[in-house]
């Protein structure tokens, strides 16, 4: 036996000593068929694809039930009633709003006796979901897609000199309010000016897309150097409009999430890839389903590798090209010519 | 030895050169290809050449990260210069027309169409520069090797020739005086062993022959004395030679790390204490000096009690263990612990060597003995710094510490084999009352506080710390840093005996002290004006000159101004106290330099160190001249 093999064997023996017995192999568990409910806010994203792909790769036999609110929070109580009666093995939630509803933080009863794994929650502590990232102590765990704001702004600063930063957001979304507060703190310490553009609300809880032009006009008038698009469901679903108008006014857009860059031509962002966040959430689900770990004992984590995503078409529209060296590590979307 | 190493070096260098050139060319090709692929990838996204942002900066960063490249440039397919890194010639003709053995020209294409031409030009002198650096390394090794060989030779001639010849001489003298009762013995007689045995046998036979007739023979007429029972074997022990070599080895082993120690500290994980990096790096040096200074009195007393052989063995052993643990240190805290241990061992070795020389010398030849001690100390420092930096560059910091530890163990083994057991106790212990007595002597305290301490601050703060960081920051290679430090030791070793002679003859010793201080101030200021290796080396050498002139004069001056005290408590005690005060400078030097560097950078630090030194010189001059008349009045001699 070659030394390397012997070392591997030794390692496996040692590893076996420290592993709980039932979790070492996946085959016996795969006889069980698990039922997972996916509660979504705005349709299937890359995160759900990553989640489902990862579970399939691990050899788990899972039946998925999808419920999509179509960005209407009023449909969530019905889903929760349904989940309560069906009693699946695990609930996957997308985003802050759905997760808060499932955990009973939106004024109606939630679910406290079925494990919940969330993905794409920017600030789980700030949103009141968990007391700390070490663990919820209850039936909840999950993965945040948060990229430290300072890193995001540094990425933006490498392409655009920012003295005045605009931010467009929906004040009725809790995570957006938190984010804008953090931006304001950062603006004070880093020495730039933050221009807030909250979406005007006609009725409480509802936003009107028609207000976008009335928001962008003043931002352009304020001569902002860039527009920040937070992880805000309203902003994400109207990103195409916002980006088109901002770029027409010569304002580069920086997105906290990747979809606006990939689909709606936003200029750039430093993001956790949704697909990877979904894969990480699948790992947490596996720990709960196969290893019978308590969700409350699992830490709430964030990815530690981020992607710098740049939309090249937007770059040409704005006339801001990334430095040659940046192409070594940036992910380019929408190249200017299709043949590569 | 010199011819052999020269020949071997020449052959190795030729081989190295013939292998280096093709490797360099291959490397240039690989790098050029990687740049080409990257640029082609960017262009494939649909960007045009004039949309490539910060292209010169990108090319610059490539050139800066690779010392073998001279420049990288882009031209249009018809040869017009587009962009280039720093160092690119102005005219495109120069770029493309001249055939160049170190140029790699690659086409940058998109869809089969050539968009631009990439030119990567390697430094044709790079191989020469590498060879030059290796030649210097070899020269250093040969030079230091010769010095070490000299130290070994001193020991070898002393034990193998000098000792037996002295025995033979003693025997001959005894026989001349009619004393036949001594024997030479075969112990430690080197090549004279057989001769000694033959003489002993002949004397034995004579003695037995006579003893058959008379048991105790003494001839009144000839004065010859014979006995069957001999008076015992003669032996002559060379105390200085026996201690000098192992002492040199211990100093050498510890000095191996002198030229890179701050960088090693920097490479360890440091606790977040809210202290700036510069001060953290200076801490282990200061702590070492502090523990060394504090341990010396205890080590001295213990060495007197246990005897020199055991004390040296233990000291060298502790030093070696400390160095080994230093090699394995992972955190700054563990490093501080191991350096303290090493300092204790170092203190024991230092004081034991000094004590051993005092034990084995008389009043007349003590100065010569001490001169041997000092030259072994500086020789070891000098050789260690130069060799250590070369080792560190080739093998890494940790491996060099391991080698240090092995040398420490070797020194211990050597002592086990060659040092004779001796009991010391000749050094008078320092007492608080002695200190109080000298405290009242303003002139003595002025010399100690304003001359000796600043000298040590310059040594540990400037040479062991600030200048090392500076040299590293300006991109000096490790082996060159080591050689730069040698300038100090070389100046001391070459000039100190000369200066000492001058000081002895001169009437005005304070003049030398002031001159040395001024030179040291100027030396530390030199790198302020010009941040080049050459000027740094000049500064280091000038500091060595300043100290060679000033430091022996400080000692002489301190003894001179404390003549009354010397009469009361002895010159040894006065000198001991002087040394003790002086070590405050050793301890505070790195901390002071680190604090200055943290606040004001290297420039500020050397300005500060130089300023402190200058201020001390001025104050010393004032104090000495103010108290001069009083001293003359009070002491008519």
Interface residues (C-beta under 8 A of the other chain):
Chain A: X312 X316 X321 X322 X323 X324 X325 X327 X328 X332 X335 X336 X337 X339 X340
Chain B: X38 X39 X41 X42 X44 X45 X46 X47 X51 X52 X53 X54 X55 X57 X58 X61 X111
